[in-house]
Amino acid sequence: RQRPEVGTVLYVTDTPKTSGGSRQMLNNALAMRQAGLRAILACPPDSQIEAAARAADLEVATSPDLGRVRPAARFLRELARREGVDVVHTFHTRSVKSALLARLTGGRFRLFFNRGVLFAPNPLTALWALLSGGGVICNSQACRRMMRRFLVPDRLAHVVYNAFVPTEPAAVASAGALGDGPPAAGRP
């Protein structure tokens, strides 16, 4: 059975700061929007990340409960249902827990959680990956090897290198990253 096409991706963080992970989340949302998908960003209200997302003209959903696992799970489950979310991509550990609980209590979406650091993950990471319906997004092969050491199955450890979205449309086209044509020579 073939999976339906993805139309809407919900990016989630519980941090109010624009950390490296949050900036990557913004870049991913922008790249998905440029690729023709609907991208929604869920974050704490009145946060740096909300301001950055709104400045980039992204769809934003806020909740003061994103830092609390059970209330955040309710918020994410209802948001995903209401907006027809196909995929939830989380950044930061508390968001992973909330989104996983949302999925396990009736959320009808595939869950991917971002992993870009090389220190030891939570010992439950393999279980979370198995229950996610999606898996772990690793930003490097080294990160994927770390996931293997913590028993995440290969089929659930996906390497997706960090997105970079140039601010100038000409730079996008010349990079071939998100332009109309194939990637420029020598580019992945």
N, C-alpha and C positions, 0 to 999 in steps of 0.2 A: 504494500500500500504506500502510495506516494504522499509525502507531507504537503499540506497546502502552502502556498507562497506566503512569505512574511509580508505584512503590510504595515504593521505598527510595532515600534520598539519603544519600550519604557526603560529609561535609564534611571537608576536609583542610587542616591547617596544619603547618608545620615549626617555627614559632616557639614558644618556651616562655612568651612574655609575652602579657599581655592588651592588645594594641595596638588601635587603632581597627578594623583589619581583623578581628582576632580577636573583638572584641565584636560586630561585624556578623555574623560567622559564627555566633556563639551565637544572636543574634536570629533569623537565618534558620532555624537548626535548630529553635528553639522555634516559630517560625511554621509551619514545615512539619509539625511534630508536631501542632500545634493544627488544622491543615488535614486531619489524618487520615493523613499519610504517616509512614513510619518514617524517623527521622533518626538517623544515627550520626555521631559526631565522632571523627576520628583526629587525635591530637596527641602530642607528646612526653610521656613519663611524668613524674610529679612536677612538672608545670608549673603555672603560674598558670591557664592555659586549661583544663587537665584539672580542676583544683579547681573552677573556675567552672562547667564543664559538669556535673560530678557534683552540685554544689550545685543545679543546675537540673533534676536527675534525668534527664539525657540519657544515651543509650547512648554509651559511650566505648570506643575501641580505642586502645591506646598502643603505641608502638614507639620505642626509643632511636635507631633508624636513620632516622627521618623527615628528618633533616638531611643524609643521604647519598643521592644520587640513585638509584643502582642498587639498594642494599639496600631503600630505601623503595619503589621500584617493585615489587620482589618482594612486599613486605609488602602493598601496596595491591592488587595483582593477586589475591593469595590471599584477602585480606579481602573484596574485592568478589565473588569467586567463592563463597566460603563463605556470605556473608550475602545473596546474591542482589541485589546493588546494581545499580540501573538507571542512576543518575546519580551522577557524582562532581563535586563543586563545590570547587575549590581556592582557597585564599587564600595569597598569598605565592609568589614566583617559584620557589623550589626545589621547592615542592610541585607546581607546574605541570609542571615537568620530570619529576618522579617519576611523576606520574599519567599524563602523556603516554607515557612509556616503558612503564608498566604496560599502557596501552591498546594500544600498538603491539606488545607481546609477548604478546598474547592476552587482555587484559582486555575483557570484553563489556559495556561501559557507555559512555554518552555522557559526555563531559567538558566541563565549563564552567569557565573560570577567571575569577576576579574581578579587575576593574580599576577602581579608584576614584580613582586619582591622575592628575594632568594632566601630569606630566613625561614625557619621551619613553620609550616602552617598549623592551624588548629588540628589536633589529632582526629577530629571528626570530618575533615575535608573529604575523604573518600566516600563516606556515607552521604554527605551533602551532595556530592557529585552524582552518586547513584540515584538519589531521590529527586534531582533537579529536572530531569527530562531534557537537559541540555548539556551541562558540564562546566568545566573550568576554561576560561579564556586566559591563556598564558601569553605573555608578551615576548617570550624568547624560548629557544630550545632549552636553555639552562633552567628556566622556570618549569618547563614541561618535565625535565629530568627530576627536578625536586618533587613534582607531583607524583611521578612514578615511584619514587622512594617512599612516599606516603600512601601508596597503594591505590592511587586514582587510576582507573583503567585507561589504557591508551585511547580508546574510542571516545573518552570523555574529557581528554586534555587537548584542547585545540590551541594551536599557536596562531595568534593574530598579532602582527606587529603593530605598534602604536601608530595611530592615525595622525597625519599632519595635514591640516587644511590651510593652504595659503590664503591670505586675505585678499590678494589681488586676483581677479578672474584670469588674467593673462598668465599668471604663475601657475594656476591650476591646469590650464591647457598645455603649457609648455612642459610641466612635470608629467603630464599624461596620467596623473593619479586619479583624477575624477573628470577628465575631459571627455569629449565625444569619441575620440579615436583610441587606438591601442596605446599602451604605455610607450613612452619614449625609449629609444635604444638604451640598454644598460640599466633600465629601471625594472623593479620587480612587478 
